[in-house]
C-alpha cells in the first residue's frame, strides 16, 4: 500500500454525484462508512482505490491504474460543469455560450475534436421540411376526443 499526500479535489459528475480527483485521475464513490469513504477509479476494471475520511482528508491509496493518464479528462469535466452552469443561469443561446467557453479553454486539437463530435451526437437533427406526419396516438386525447382539427398545410 502506498501513501502519497498529493492534493485531492472534488467535482460533481454530470449526474450530480461527487467525484474525487487525485493525480489527474478521477475516482467515484464506491462505499461509505462512518469512519471512511472508499473511492474507486472510474475506469472499468481498474484496481486503483483511494480512502478518505468523512471530512475529505486523504487516508490512503492502493492499487495501480491499468491505463495511461489522460490529463485533459479533468479539464473537460470542469469545462462541462462551467458550461452547464452558464446555460442554466443565462438566457443567451447555448451555441453562443459554448463558443465563448471553447474560446477560453486551452484544449489540444484532439480534445476539441472529441468535444465537437460528442456535441454533434447529442444535438438532434433539424427536419429537412415542414411537412411531417403526426402519429395517431398524438391526434387524440386520453378521453378519445380529437385533439387536432387539421394538421395539414
N, C-alpha and C positions, 0 to 999 in steps of 0.2 A: 504494500500500500504506500503510495507516495503522498507526501504532504507538501503542498505548494500554497503559498499565501497570495497568489496572484489575485487581482481585483475581480470581483463579481458584480454584475449588473443585472437588472431585471427589466423585462419588456413584456408588453401584452401581445399575445398572438392575435391573428385575425379573428379568432373566435372568442377572444376575451380572456383566455387563460394566461396565467403568469408563466414566463419563461426566464430561465437563468442563462446568462451569457458569461462564460469564463474562457479566457484564452481564445476568443473569437469563435468558440464552439457554442452551439445553442442546446440547452437541456430543457426537458419538460418534466413536470412533477409526476413522480411515479407513485409515491405514497407519503403520508404524513402521520406522524405520531405526536404525542405531547412534547417529546424531547428533541425530535429532529425531523427533517424533511429530506427525502431521498429523491434526487433528480437523475434522470437517465438521458443519454444523448438522444436527440430527436430523430436521428438516422436509424432506420430499422436495422436490427441485428448488431448494433454497435454496443460494446460492453462497457463503455466509459460511464462512470457514475460520479456524482458529487453529493455530499451530505452537508446540510446547513442546519442551524438551529432555527426555531420559530421566529427569532429576531433577525433572520437573514445573515447571520455570521457564518463564515466558512468553517466547517469542521474537518472534512477530509475528502479525498478523491481516490478512486480506484479504477483500474482497467485502462486500456488504451483504445484510442479511436481506430476503427478499421477503414478509415477514409482519409483523404488529404483534406487539409483545411481550405475552405473557401471563404476568405476574409470578407468578401462583399455580401455574404448572406445576412450578416448583422446590419449592414448599411441599407440593404434592400428592405429589410423588415422595418427599420426606422423610417425610411422613405415612405413606405406604405402607411405607417401609422400617422405620420405628419399629413400626408395627402388625405387620408380618411378623415382626420380631424378638421382639415380645411373644408372638405366637401360638406361635412355636417354643419359647420358654423358659418360658412359664407354662401352668398347667393350667386356668385359668378359661375359660369358654365364649367362643368367638370373638365372638359378638354383644355380650357384656359388655365385652370389650376394645375392640371397635370403638366402642361408645357412649362409653367413657371417653376414648379418644383424640379422638373428634369433639368432646367437651366441652372439651378442652384447646386446640383449634385456634381460629383467628380467621378462618376462611374466609368469603367472601361467600356470600350465599344461592344465587347461580348455581353456584358451585363445589360447595356442599353438595348441590345438586340433581343435579349431574353425578356426584358420588361415589355417591349413593344409586342413581341409575339404573344406573351401571356395576356396582354390587354386586348389584342385583336381576337383572341379566342373567347374572351368574356363578353365582348361587345356584340350585341345582337345585330343581325344583318337587316338593313332597311329594305322594305319591299320595293320591287322594281316598278310596280304600277299601283294605282289607287284602287284597282278592281280586284277584289278577293272574295272568296266565299266565307260566309259566316256559318259555322257548324249548327246543326239543328238544335243541339242542346242549349245553345245561346239565343235561339229565336223565341223561346217560350219561357215563362216564369215558372217558379216552383209550383204554383197552383194550376198550371196548364194553360194560362192565358197567353195570347200572342204578345210578345214583348216588342217586336218591331213591326210597324205597319208595312214598310217597304225598305229594302236595303239595296236597291239598285239605283244607279245614277241615271 
